[in-house]
């Protein structure tokens, strides 16, 4: 089955933003060598530890350092932007990197409510008009738009597949209605995964873009050479979620087993729920649990986030994950 990668471009304790972008390039190059189908960049704002805010810029950066792998957005948070601007940006990318660009669209802000207002003062109105704006982007990419008074010239006729991102049944129904591939954000909001996929399959309407449902699930994967090492590596990941809960966000912190004594019972329960679609362990245990997950939800493609502080260990996890899926 196909397997893909989602990068948030972590800015780390003791490192700089430039270091994060350098690591992004190295991660993408290695992902291509390992056979990853696509490499997507997230959109987040006002977060000290995440460098993926100018998503379309980073897509161009990654595409210029790779050769065949598809590069895209996971995703563009459409209420932050105008449909015309998104169409022009991705139409441009499609001409620069033919048949390699994906456009994943979501309707969350990728940030807090106040920052969303700074991104676009009409954000909350745009959330309600998300379906309309998805249709508008499809129109801008269509050659049928050539007689319109407003055109995204660089987008017309360019081959950029659209994916709907979501973490709820509402997004699943929308994706099914549009006849588009559906990507579920189970790496941080797994609660409605099963129900969303069920609605998506039941309500799916074939379109010119897709004839049958296509389901992608994004999960977190942290693989160590031993169970104990994996637990150590995962501490950086859990620290990020603890920072969100406590509203004490920071750069990605170094791995430290002492962390497991720092969270309260309630905090641990909340974080465990938020990260229930996370696979942590050695290769054998992760393979067993991943196979069960894929078979249970009948996933067509698996996408991973790999939130590890050490670049060396992150690449090791990617290598082991690629071997696991390739052998399934």
N, C-alpha and C positions, 0 to 999 in steps of 0.2 A: 504494500500500500504506500501511497505518497506520504511523506512527512516533511514538515516545514518548521520555520523558526520565527519567533516574535522577539524583537529586541527593544528594550526600553532605554537603552544607552545609559547604564548606571554610572553615576558620578560618585567616586569612592572616597572614603576617608583617607587622607594622605595623598590624594590625587587631584588632578585638575579636570576641567571640562575638556581641554584639548587631549588629555590622556584618554578620556572616555571615547572621544571620536576616533582616536588612533586604535583603540581596542575594538571599536565597532568595525572598522575596516578589516582588522585581522580576523574577527569572528566571522564576518561575511565570507571572506576568502576561504576560510576553513570549512564553513558550511557548504559551500559549493563543491569543494573537494570531497566532502563526505556524502554528497548526493541529495542534499535537501532540495525539495521541489521549489520552494519559495522562501523569501526572506522579507518579513514585514517589519515596519517601524510603527510604533505606537504614537499617539498624540497626547501629551500631558503638559500642563502649564503650572507655573508657580510652585514647583517642587525642586528643592535643592539637590536631591539625589538622582534626578532623571533628566537626561539631556535630549530626549526626543520630543521637542516642542515644535520645531520647524520641519514637519514631517516630509513634505515634498522636496525640500532641500536635501535632506538626508537620503531620500530615495535616489536622487540623482548622484549623490556622493557614493553610495554603495554600488549602484549600477555601473558607475565608471570604473570600479575596482574589481568587478566580476564580469563573467563572460556569457553564461548561459542561464543561470538561475533567475527565476522570476522575482522581481522586487516590487514591493507594494506597501500599502498603508494598512495598519491593523489597529486603529483605522484613522481615517479623517473624520473628526467629530463635526459633522455637517452643520449643526446649529451655530458653530463658531464662524462659519464662512458663507460666502455667497455661492450659489450653484455655478454661476458664471466663472468666478475665480477658480474654483476647483476644476472645472472643465478645461479651462485654459492651461492650468498648471499641469494636469495629467495628459492633456493633449500634447503639450510640449514635450513632456517626458517620453511619451509614446513615439514621437518622431526621433528623439535622440537615442532611444533604446528600443527599437522595433520588436514587438511580440514578447516583451519582457515585463511590462508594467501591469500591476493589479491595483484596483481601486476598492478598498474596503471602506464602507461607510457606517458610522455609528451616530447615535443621537445624544449620547451623554456629553457632558462638558469636558471631561478629561481633567477636571480640576474642581475647586470649590465654587459655590454659588456666586460669591463676590467677584472672583477672578473671571468667571463666565461672563459677568456683566461688562467687565473691561474688554474681554475678547469681542463681544458683540452685544450692544445694548438691546438688541431684539432677540437675545438668546432664547428666552422662554417662549416667545411667539414662534421662533423657528423650530423649536422642539415639536410644537403642535403641527407644524407644516412640513415635518420631515418627509412623509410620503410624497407630498407635492414637489419638494425639492429634489428627491431622488428621480422622479419622473422628468423634472426639468434637466437634470444632468444627462439622462438618457436622450432627451431631445437634442441637447447641445452636441452630443456625440454622433447623432444620426445625420446621414446625408439628406434626410427629409427636411432638415432645418434650414436648408439653403435659401429658402424664400422668406425666412423670418426677418423681422426688423432688428432683432438682437441675435447675434451669432458668435459662437466660439470657433472661429475659423480654424484654428490649429487643432481643434478636437474632432471636427467633422470627419467621419469615416475612419478614424483611428481605432485600432483594436485594443481596447482597454476593458477587460471583463470587470463587472461590478459584483461585489460581495456585500451582503448585509450582515453587520455585526450586532450582537445583542446578548442580553443576559436575562431575558424574560420571554414569556409566551407571546406577548404583544409583538415583539420584534420577529418572532418565529412566524406568526400569522402574516405579517407584512412581507417577509421574505418569500413565503409560500405564494402569496397573492401576486407578487411581481415575477415569480418564476425564476428566482435567483439563488445562487449558493448561499448557505447560511453558516455563519461562524459563531459558535457559542463561547462566551468568555468565562469558561469554567475555571480558569486559572485564578480568578479572584471572586467570582460570584456563581458558585455551582448549584445553588439551591433549586433552581427551576430547570436544570439541564434536561432531565428525563421528560418532563411535561412539554418543554419547548420543542424538543425533537419530535415528540409525538404529534403535536399540533402542526409542525412544519410538514411532516410526511402526510398527514391526513388532508391538509388544506392545499397541498402543492398543486399549482396549475402550470402545466408545461408552457414554455415561452420560446421565443426565437433564440433566447440565450441558453436555455437549459431544458432538456426533455424530461428529466426525472430528478428527484431530490438529491442534493449533494451536501453532506453534513461534515463540517470541520469542527473539532473540539480543541480548544487551546488549554493545555495543562502545564503545570510546573514539573520539571524533572531535575533532580539533584542526585547524581550517582557518584558514590565514593568507591575507593578500592576495598573498603570494608564498611560494615554497618556503622561502626563508631565514627569513621571519617565522614560518612554522609551526614550523620547527626551533627557533627561539628560544622560542616559546610552550610547546613541548613540554618544555623543560628543567625547568620547574616540576613537571610530571607525572613525569618520570623521577627527579627528586630525591626524590619521595615514595617510590618503589619502592626507591631506593638506601637511604633511611632505614630501610625495613622490613628489608632484607637486613642492614644493619649494626646494627640495633636502636638506631637514633638517630632516632627519630620526632620530628617537630616540626610546627609550623604550616606551611601551604603557603608555600613560599619564592618570592621574585620570580624571574622569568625571567632567565637569564644564560647566554650561550653558553659562558662559561668552564667551565661544569659538565661539558661533554663531554670535558674533559681530566682530570676528577677520578675517574671510575670506572675500575676495572681491567678488563682484557680479560675475566676470568671474570665479574665483576659485570655487565658489559654483556651478555654472553651470556645470563646468567640472566634479566636484566630484559627483554631482547628476546624471550625465550621466553615469559615471563609476560604480555607485552603484544603478542603477535603479532596479536591481533585489535584493533589500534589503527590508525586511519586519520589520517595526518598529512600535510599538504601544502596546495597551493592547491586551489581548487574543482575544477578539471579532473582533477587526479590522484586526489583523494579520490573523486570521482564514479565514475571508471573502476574503482577498486579496490573500492568499496562495491558497485557493480552486480555485479561478479564474485563477491563474497562472498555476496550475497543469492541469486544464481542457483545458485551451487554448493551451498548448503545448503537451498535451497527454503524460505526463511524467510517466514513469514506476516506478521511484524511486526518492525521493527527498533527497538531502544531504545538510546539513547546516554547515556554519561557524558561530560561535557565539562570535563575537569580543567585549566582555564586560570586563571591568577592574575588577570589583568585582566578585570573585569566587562564592559567595553566589547568586548574581543576575544572573550570568551565568547559574548556575544549575537550578535556577527558570525558566529561558527562555527555557532551555532544557526540563524541566518537562512539561511546558505549550505547547511547540511545539509537544512533543510526544503525549499529550492528543488530540491536534488538529488533527493530522494525524490519530491517532487511531480511532477517531470518524467520519472520513470522509466516 
